[in-house]
Amino acid sequence: MVINGRIILSGRYAGPLVLLLSFLLLTGCGSLITNKKFYEPITVELQNGNYKAAVSQIEAARAKKKYQNKDRFVYFIDAGLAYHYASDFEKSNQKLTKAENAADELFTKSITRAAASLLLNDNVLEYSGEDYEILYTNLFMALNYIAVNNYDDAFVETKRANEKLNLLEQKYRKASDDYNQGTADDTAAVKINYKAEKVRFNNDSFARYLSMRMYAAEGKYDDAVIDYNLLKKAFIEQPHIYDFDMPDIKYLPENKDKAILSIVGLAGLSPVKEALNLRLRTDKDLDLVQILYTDPKRQDSEYGHLALPVSEDYYFKFSIPQIVSRSSLINRIVVYANSQYLGDLQLLEDVGAVANETFEAKKSLIYLRTVARAVFKGLAAHKAKEKEDKKKKEKDGNAFGTWLKKALIDVATDISENADLRCSRLLPGKIYIGDFEIAPGTYDLRVEFLDEYDNVVSAKEVNDYKVLKTGLNLIEAFSLN
C-alpha cells in the first residue's frame, strides 16, 4: 500500500507524553487493551449447548462492566445472538435492534473522533461494529421473525441487509471525506490522506435464500424466482467470497404431491481479530515510512510503505487488527426424518470470507490511523527524551533520574500501542442449508453435526414436526463447535 501525505507535529513534544503518563497512572491499562478473557466461559457454555447459561454469563459480564459503555455495540450483538440461540426470539430482536442503532450512531462519530485516539489507541473510542457484524444483525433478526411466523418483518430485515451492502462504497467514500477533513482541522496531527477502498461485496446469498423461501411459502413464485436468480448471481459475480459450488436449492418441489423441508445449519464460530505486530521505520533521505513484519518467519520483510516526508530516521512499534479464522470440529451436517437419511446440508455462506472481504474496506483506514498514531507518539517520545538529555547536560542533572524519565516515556509509549481487537465472538463460522422434497405429514427430525471421523459432535431433535404442503417448513439447528 503506497499513500501520499505529510507528517506535521506542532507544539511542544513533551506535553502529549505527560498526558499519556498521567492517563496510565490514573486509569491503568484496562481501557487501552481489548478485554477478551471473560469470553472463555461463555464460549464453553455455547459449545456445550448451554445457551441460557451463556445468556446469563453475558448479562453478568455487562453488570460487572466487562462490556463498557464504549463497547455497547459488542454487548448488544453478543446478547442478541445468545438470546437467539436460547430461543428467546423477542429478547434477541430487542438487543439486535439496539446493536443496529448503535452502529448507525457510532460509525460517523468514530471517524470524526480519529484525533481522540492519536495519543492512545482505538480501544478508547466507541466501537461501531464491523460491516459483517451489522449485516448479520439483520439476518439473525430475520431468523427470529421467521421463528415466530412474522414474515413481513423478516422480509424487511433481509432487504435491509442487502441494501446496506449496496451502500458500503458510499459509506466509505463519506468516511474518507470525514476523516480527511478531521485531520485537516487538527493542527497537531500526522496528515495522511485516506482514500476509500473498493467494496467487492453487494449481494448476500443467505439474505437471498431466506427471502426466496418466504416468497415461495406465500405462493409468490415470481418473486421467489427473482431471489433465486440473485442468489445465483452472488455466486457467479463474487467468487472471492463464494469460492465453492452453489448448493442445490429448490423453491418448488419437482413432485407436485410433495413439499419442501428446509434446514438451516449454523456451524463453528466466526473469525476474531488478533494483533498483527509491526515495526515502522522512517527514511528521511527517501521521504519514506516503511512498515515491516516482526514475526520470526518474516523478520523485517515489508508489509507496506507510505510516501511521506520525515525529518529524522526512527524505528517504532505498532499493532493493527487482522481477521483470523477459528477452527471448527464440524465437517458434515446430516438430516434424518423418522430415522431415514434425507441428505447432507450444503455450504451456503462462509462467514469468515464475508468478514475478511468487508473488513478490507475499513482496514486501510485503521492502518493509516495507526501509522499516524505510531509516528506521532514515536516522534513525541524521541523529542521528549532529547529534552531530558538536554536538561541533564545543561544542569548536570541526576543521571539515574534522567534514565528513569526516559524509560517511563518508552514504557508509556509501548503500553499505549495496542490493536483494537473488539468484535462479536458469538457469530457462527459457516451457514449450511438443505432443501428436501418430502411428503406432507408429521415427522421426527434429527440433525446431526459430525466431525471428520463421522463422530456425532452434537445433534438436534425435533419430534412431531408437521411438514405442510404449502407454507414455510424451516428448521434451524446449530453447533458452535
FENWOZI-V503102 format. One record per residue. SS is DSSP state (h for helix, s for strand, l for the rest). BURIAL is # if it has 16 or more other ideal C-beta (glycine too) atoms within 10 Angstrom, else .. D_LAST is the distance of its C-alpha to the last C-alpha in Angstrom with 1 decimal. Layout:
SS&BURIAL&D_LAST ; SS&BURIAL&D_LAST
This chain:
l&.&36.6 ; l&.&40.3 ; l&#&41.4 ; s&.&44.8 ; s&#&45.7 ; s&.&47.6 ; s&#&47.1 ; l&.&49.2 ; l&.&49.2 ; l&.&52.0 ; l&.&53.3 ; l&.&53.0 ; h&#&50.3 ; h&#&50.2 ; h&.&49.5 ; h&#&45.8 ; h&#&45.1 ; h&.&46.9 ; h&.&44.8 ; h&#&41.6 ; h&#&42.7 ; h&.&43.7 ; h&#&40.4 ; h&#&38.5 ; h&.&40.9 ; h&.&40.7 ; h&.&36.9 ; l&.&35.3 ; l&.&32.5 ; h&.&29.8 ; h&.&30.5 ; h&#&30.5 ; l&#&27.0 ; l&#&23.7 ; l&#&22.2 ; l&.&18.5 ; l&.&18.5 ; l&.&18.2 ; h&#&14.7 ; h&.&13.4 ; h&.&13.8 ; h&#&12.7 ; h&#&9.2 ; h&.&9.3 ; h&#&10.6 ; h&#&8.3 ; h&#&5.2 ; l&.&8.2 ; l&#&9.4 ; l&.&12.4 ; h&#&13.0 ; h&.&16.7 ; h&#&16.3 ; h&#&14.3 ; h&#&17.3 ; h&.&19.7 ; h&#&18.4 ; h&#&18.6 ; h&.&22.1 ; h&.&23.0 ; h&#&22.1 ; h&#&24.3 ; h&.&27.0 ; l&.&27.0 ; l&.&27.3 ; l&#&24.1 ; l&#&24.1 ; l&#&27.7 ; h&.&29.7 ; h&.&29.3 ; h&#&25.5 ; h&#&26.0 ; h&#&24.3 ; h&#&21.0 ; h&#&21.4 ; h&#&22.3 ; h&#&19.5 ; h&#&16.9 ; h&#&18.7 ; h&#&19.1 ; h&#&15.4 ; h&#&14.7 ; h&#&17.8 ; h&#&16.7 ; h&#&13.5 ; l&#&16.0 ; l&.&18.4 ; l&#&21.1 ; h&#&22.0 ; h&.&25.3 ; h&#&24.0 ; h&#&21.2 ; h&#&24.0 ; h&.&26.2 ; h&#&23.8 ; h&#&22.9 ; h&.&26.6 ; h&#&27.3 ; h&#&24.8 ; h&#&26.5 ; h&.&29.9 ; h&#&29.1 ; h&#&28.0 ; h&.&31.4 ; h&.&33.3 ; h&#&31.9 ; h&#&31.7 ; h&.&35.4 ; h&.&35.9 ; h&#&33.5 ; h&#&35.6 ; h&.&39.0 ; l&.&38.1 ; h&#&37.2 ; h&#&40.2 ; h&.&38.8 ; h&#&36.2 ; l&#&38.7 ; l&#&39.5 ; l&#&36.1 ; l&#&32.8 ; h&#&30.7 ; h&#&28.8 ; h&#&31.9 ; l&#&31.8 ; l&#&30.3 ; l&#&27.0 ; l&#&27.3 ; l&#&23.9 ; l&#&23.0 ; h&#&24.0 ; h&#&20.6 ; h&#&19.5 ; h&#&22.8 ; h&#&22.3 ; h&#&19.1 ; h&#&20.9 ; h&#&23.3 ; h&#&20.9 ; h&#&18.9 ; h&#&22.4 ; h&#&23.3 ; h&#&20.5 ; h&#&21.7 ; h&#&25.3 ; h&#&24.5 ; h&.&23.0 ; l&.&26.4 ; l&.&28.4 ; l&.&29.7 ; h&#&29.9 ; h&.&32.5 ; h&.&30.3 ; h&#&27.3 ; h&#&29.7 ; h&.&30.7 ; h&#&27.1 ; h&#&26.5 ; h&.&29.9 ; h&#&29.4 ; h&#&26.2 ; h&#&28.2 ; h&.&31.3 ; h&#&29.5 ; h&#&28.6 ; h&.&32.2 ; l&.&33.4 ; h&#&31.3 ; h&#&34.1 ; h&.&36.6 ; h&#&34.4 ; h&#&34.3 ; h&.&38.0 ; h&.&38.9 ; h&#&36.6 ; h&#&38.6 ; h&.&41.9 ; h&#&40.9 ; h&#&39.7 ; h&#&42.8 ; h&.&45.0 ; h&#&43.4 ; h&#&44.0 ; h&.&47.5 ; h&.&48.3 ; l&.&47.1 ; l&.&50.1 ; l&#&48.3 ; l&#&45.3 ; s&#&44.2 ; s&.&44.9 ; s&#&42.4 ; l&.&42.4 ; l&#&39.1 ; l&.&38.9 ; l&#&36.0 ; l&#&33.9 ; l&.&33.8 ; l&#&30.8 ; l&.&29.6 ; l&#&27.4 ; l&#&29.1 ; l&#&27.6 ; l&#&24.1 ; h&#&23.1 ; h&#&20.8 ; h&#&23.7 ; h&#&26.1 ; h&#&24.1 ; h&#&23.9 ; h&#&27.6 ; h&#&28.7 ; h&#&27.2 ; h&#&29.0 ; h&#&32.2 ; h&#&32.2 ; h&#&31.6 ; l&.&34.6 ; l&.&36.7 ; l&.&37.0 ; h&.&36.5 ; h&.&38.3 ; h&#&35.8 ; h&#&32.9 ; h&.&34.5 ; h&.&34.7 ; h&#&31.0 ; h&#&30.2 ; h&.&32.5 ; h&#&31.0 ; h&#&27.6 ; h&.&29.2 ; h&.&30.8 ; h&#&27.6 ; h&#&26.5 ; h&.&30.1 ; h&.&30.9 ; l&#&27.6 ; l&.&26.6 ; l&.&25.3 ; l&#&22.5 ; l&#&22.3 ; l&.&22.8 ; l&.&21.8 ; l&.&23.7 ; l&.&24.0 ; l&#&22.5 ; l&.&25.1 ; l&#&25.8 ; l&#&28.4 ; l&#&30.1 ; l&.&32.7 ; l&#&32.8 ; l&.&35.1 ; l&.&36.6 ; l&.&38.2 ; l&.&37.8 ; s&#&34.0 ; s&#&31.3 ; s&#&28.1 ; s&#&24.8 ; s&#&22.1 ; s&#&18.4 ; s&#&16.1 ; s&#&12.4 ; s&#&9.9 ; s&#&6.8 ; l&#&4.8 ; l&#&7.0 ; l&#&10.7 ; l&#&13.0 ; s&#&14.8 ; s&#&18.4 ; s&.&19.7 ; s&#&23.4 ; s&#&25.6 ; s&.&28.7 ; s&#&31.9 ; s&#&35.6 ; s&#&38.3 ; s&#&41.7 ; s&#&44.7 ; s&.&47.8 ; l&.&50.9 ; l&.&52.9 ; l&.&50.4 ; l&.&49.4 ; s&#&45.8 ; s&#&42.6 ; s&#&40.3 ; s&#&36.6 ; s&#&35.4 ; s&#&32.2 ; l&#&32.1 ; l&.&29.5 ; h&.&31.3 ; h&.&30.4 ; h&.&32.0 ; l&.&34.4 ; l&.&36.8 ; l&.&35.9 ; s&.&36.1 ; s&#&33.3 ; s&.&35.9 ; s&#&39.3 ; s&#&41.3 ; s&.&45.1 ; s&#&46.3 ; s&.&49.7 ; l&#&49.3 ; l&.&52.2 ; l&.&50.9 ; l&.&48.6 ; l&#&45.5 ; s&.&42.1 ; s&#&39.3 ; s&.&35.6 ; s&#&33.1 ; s&#&29.4 ; s&#&27.6 ; s&#&24.0 ; s&#&22.1 ; s&#&18.9 ; s&.&16.4 ; l&#&13.2 ; l&.&9.9 ; l&.&8.5 ; l&#&5.6 ; l&#&5.7 ; l&#&6.7 ; l&.&10.5 ; s&#&12.2 ; s&#&12.5 ; s&#&15.7 ; s&#&18.0 ; s&#&20.7 ; s&#&23.7 ; l&.&25.8 ; l&.&24.2 ; s&.&25.2 ; s&.&22.9 ; s&#&23.1 ; s&.&21.1 ; s&.&18.0 ; l&#&16.6 ; s&#&17.5 ; s&#&16.2 ; s&#&18.2 ; s&#&17.0 ; s&#&15.1 ; h&#&14.7 ; h&#&15.0 ; h&#&18.4 ; h&#&19.5 ; h&#&18.8 ; h&#&20.7 ; h&#&23.5 ; h&#&24.2 ; h&#&23.9 ; h&#&26.7 ; h&#&29.2 ; h&#&28.8 ; h&#&28.3 ; h&#&32.0 ; h&#&33.0 ; h&#&30.7 ; h&#&32.1 ; h&#&35.7 ; h&#&35.4 ; h&#&33.9 ; h&#&36.6 ; h&#&39.2 ; h&#&38.1 ; h&#&38.0 ; h&#&41.5 ; h&#&42.8 ; h&#&41.6 ; h&#&42.5 ; h&#&46.0 ; h&#&46.5 ; h&#&45.5 ; h&#&47.9 ; h&#&50.7 ; h&#&50.2 ; h&#&50.5 ; h&.&53.5 ; h&#&55.0 ; h&#&54.5 ; h&.&56.2 ; h&.&59.1 ; h&.&59.6 ; h&#&59.7 ; h&.&62.3 ; h&.&64.4 ; h&.&64.5 ; l&.&64.1 ; l&.&61.0 ; l&.&59.0 ; h&.&57.1 ; h&.&54.3 ; h&.&54.0 ; h&#&53.7 ; h&.&51.1 ; h&.&49.1 ; h&#&49.2 ; h&#&48.0 ; h&.&45.2 ; h&#&44.1 ; h&#&44.2 ; h&.&41.9 ; h&.&39.5 ; h&#&39.4 ; h&#&38.9 ; h&.&36.1 ; h&#&34.2 ; h&#&34.5 ; l&#&32.9 ; l&#&29.1 ; l&#&26.9 ; l&#&25.5 ; l&#&21.7 ; l&#&21.1 ; l&#&18.5 ; l&#&16.0 ; l&#&12.6 ; l&#&11.2 ; l&#&11.7 ; l&#&9.3 ; l&#&9.4 ; s&#&11.1 ; s&#&13.2 ; s&#&14.5 ; s&#&17.6 ; s&#&19.9 ; s&#&23.5 ; s&#&25.1 ; s&.&28.8 ; s&#&29.4 ; s&.&32.5 ; l&#&32.7 ; s&.&32.2 ; s&.&30.0 ; s&#&26.9 ; s&.&24.2 ; s&#&21.0 ; s&#&17.8 ; s&#&14.7 ; s&#&12.6 ; s&#&9.3 ; s&#&10.3 ; l&.&9.7 ; l&.&12.7 ; l&.&14.9 ; l&.&14.4 ; l&.&13.0 ; s&.&11.5 ; s&#&7.9 ; s&#&8.7 ; s&#&11.7 ; s&#&13.8 ; s&.&17.6 ; s&.&20.3 ; s&.&23.7 ; s&.&27.1 ; s&.&25.8 ; s&.&28.9 ; s&#&28.8 ; l&.&31.7 ; l&.&34.0 ; l&.&34.1 ; l&.&31.7 ; l&#&28.0 ; l&#&25.8 ; s&#&22.3 ; s&#&19.1 ; s&#&15.9 ; s&#&12.6 ; s&#&9.1 ; s&#&5.5 ; l&#&3.8 ; l&#&0.0
